[in-house]
Amino acid sequence: MTYQLRSLITVPFLNQRQQRSRKLFLKKYALLCAALFCFDAVQAQNIDYVDASFSVEYNNQSTQGESRLMIQQAHNRYEVNFELDHWLLSSGQKATFEMDQCQVHPISYISTNKRPLKNETIQTLTFDRDHKKAEYSSEGEQKIFDLDSPLYDPLSFFFEARCDLMAGQTEFTYPLIHKGKKEPTAIK
């Protein structure tokens, strides 16, 4: 089954480039969240396949790029690809994880970002549940995180949140590794 998702992102002009990039980053996560939560109750437990595309508007003008969300599932293993193409930022994220009874177990994550006149940045996360370690790597920086309690990557936690929303919860926090830091991410 293929879903078409057309969303518009309007980002007002901001003086600082960092604010503009952060705003786009937050908007793309809002779009991903909306896409994952928009499916009806019949499809609630498993998402087998999604291929959704959307466009971005900047100052009420459509941008040239096309953005896409793809989800594939086989035998409780998910692959999620999220790509945002905009003249200010090209961003791609790919997460692989297993999901058993609404328990998400991340396996790997890669994020690539390219801004005009800047080098491309690549961040990776590898989760080793057997040794209870997660390894983060980006531009020569490496960090190890303990997995004594659940930790998520910036994509897989949406699936855990989706299950919690379907169970009737309205507020929750998920610990995730983002840009080499362990951060609590709250959803209300």
Buried (B, 14 or more C-beta within 10 A) or exposed (E): EEBEBEBEBEBEEEEEEEEBBEBBBEBBBEBBBEBBEEBEEEEEEEBEEBBBBBBBBBEEEEBEBEBBBBBBBEEEEBBBBBBBBBEBBBBBBBBBBBBEEEEBBBBBBBBBBBBEEEEEBBBBBBBEEEEEBBBBBBEEEEBEBEBEEBBBBBBBBBBBBBBBBBEEEEEBEBBBBBEBEBEEBEBE
